[in-house]
Amino acid sequence: MDEWLMCPVSGITVANPQLSLREFPGYDEMLESCAELPRVFLEPRTRHQNPDTVWLDDFEHPLSCVYVFGSAHNNPTLKHKRKQDSTVTIKTQVNGGGLWPSQCLCLVLDDRRRKWQ
């Protein structure tokens, strides 16, 4: 991971000088800044919104991509998913979501590390 894109602007600072943090006032502007890369949306599998997600255990991480961690009240895949993008779900006890984006980030990066070793 070499860049962190965040929306909305929070004024957060990053102590790691090797990691670039860019904040955006809007979601569309943030995704447009990296439009050339495939997007990997991390979302719960739901019957109505995301019935065909790939389980993280079965997912093959692209060499370069943008991981998009939504929130409990925002499903970015509905408006922003393109043909080259993926929607991935992390298995939980009830497989109904409930993970915070920061928890998803740790699980996804660990999964990527283990699969690319």
Secondary structure, DSSP 8 states (H G I E B T S, - for coil): --EEEESS------S-TTSEEEE-SSHHHHHHTTTTS-EEEE----TTT-TT-EEGGG----SS-EEEE-BTTB-THHHH--TT-EEEE---SSSS----HHHHHHHHHHHHHHHH-
